[in-house]
Amino acid sequence: MSEGKKKNLDTEQQQKVLMLKDELAEKFDEKEAEEFLYKNEGKSWFDDFKLLYDMMVDPDYTLDTKTKIAIAGTLAYVIFPIDVIPDLLPIIGWIDDVFILGFTINSIAEEIERYKAFKGLE
């Protein structure tokens, strides 16, 4: 997304996004996530989403409960159409999804690095 088209979420919107992410963590569905991956491969945020998905479902890698909830909530938030900003709105509809994806990645950056080392990535 170009600089001219970026829109930052205000504090109230950020709080709504984070609360909804936590609520959606309980609704994470691995099959829906796989279907979502297949439909969205090649998009700019795809690699980040796929990495979180891989961490979540990797049977050989153990995540603590807090991290697992954060990842599940993020994946569910991005997958489900229930958003603070509806995904049907072109470009703007993905702002909250990108925000929550970026927020989670920043929040668990050390865990992501451990996972990449565990898998021999980068």
C-alpha positions in Angstrom: 0.0 0.0 0.0 1.5 3.4 -0.9 2.1 6.1 1.7 -0.7 8.2 0.2 -3.2 5.4 0.8 -2.2 4.5 4.3 -4.6 5.3 7.1 -3.8 4.7 10.7 -6.3 3.4 13.2 -7.2 5.7 16.0 -6.8 4.5 19.6 -10.5 3.5 19.9 -10.3 1.5 16.7 -7.1 -0.2 17.9 -8.8 -1.2 21.1 -11.8 -2.7 19.2 -9.4 -4.6 16.9 -7.5 -6.1 19.8 -10.6 -7.0 21.8 -12.2 -8.6 18.7 -8.9 -10.5 18.0 -9.1 -12.0 21.5 -12.7 -13.0 21.1 -12.0 -14.7 17.8 -9.0 -16.7 19.1 -11.5 -19.2 20.5 -13.1 -19.6 17.0 -9.8 -20.4 15.1 -10.5 -23.2 12.6 -7.5 -24.8 11.0 -9.5 -25.9 7.9 -10.8 -22.3 7.3 -7.2 -21.0 7.7 -6.0 -23.5 5.1 -8.7 -22.4 2.6 -7.9 -18.8 3.3 -4.2 -19.4 2.6 -5.0 -21.0 -0.7 -7.2 -18.2 -1.8 -4.8 -15.4 -0.8 -1.4 -16.8 -1.8 0.7 -14.1 -3.5 -0.7 -11.1 -1.6 1.9 -8.8 0.1 1.0 -9.9 3.6 0.7 -13.6 2.8 4.1 -14.6 4.0 3.5 -13.1 7.5 0.1 -14.8 7.7 1.5 -18.1 6.5 4.4 -18.0 9.1 1.9 -17.4 11.9 -0.3 -20.2 10.6 2.7 -22.6 10.4 3.7 -21.7 14.0 0.2 -22.4 15.1 -0.2 -25.9 13.6 3.4 -27.2 13.7 3.2 -30.4 15.7 6.9 -30.3 16.5 7.0 -26.8 17.9 5.5 -25.8 21.3 4.0 -22.4 21.9 3.0 -21.0 25.3 -0.7 -20.4 25.8 -0.5 -16.6 25.6 1.3 -16.7 22.2 -1.0 -19.4 20.9 -4.1 -17.2 21.7 -2.5 -14.2 20.1 -1.7 -16.1 16.9 -5.1 -17.8 16.8 -6.9 -14.6 17.4 -5.0 -12.8 14.7 -5.5 -15.6 12.1 -9.2 -15.7 12.9 -9.5 -11.9 12.8 -7.9 -11.8 9.3 -10.0 -14.8 8.0 -13.4 -13.8 9.3 -15.4 -11.0 7.6 -16.4 -9.5 11.0 -14.0 -6.6 11.3 -13.8 -3.1 12.7 -13.5 -1.9 9.1 -15.4 -4.3 6.7 -13.2 -6.1 4.2 -15.7 -5.3 1.4 -14.4 -1.8 1.3 -11.5 -1.7 -1.2 -8.1 -1.1 0.3 -9.4 0.6 3.4 -11.1 -2.7 4.5 -7.8 -4.4 4.9 -6.2 -1.7 7.1 -7.4 -3.3 10.4 -6.3 -6.7 9.2 -2.8 -5.5 8.3 -2.7 -3.6 11.6 -3.5 -6.7 13.7 -1.2 -8.9 11.7 1.7 -6.4 12.2 0.9 -5.8 15.9 1.0 -9.5 16.6 4.2 -10.0 14.6 5.8 -7.2 16.6 4.5 -8.5 19.9 5.9 -12.0 19.3 9.0 -11.1 17.3 11.3 -13.1 19.6 9.1 -16.2 19.3 9.1 -15.8 15.6 12.9 -15.7 15.5 13.0 -18.9 17.7 10.6 -20.6 15.3 12.6 -19.6 12.3 15.8 -20.9 14.0 14.0 -24.1 14.9 12.9 -24.7 11.3 16.2 -23.5 9.8 14.6 -20.6 8.0 16.7 -17.5 7.1 
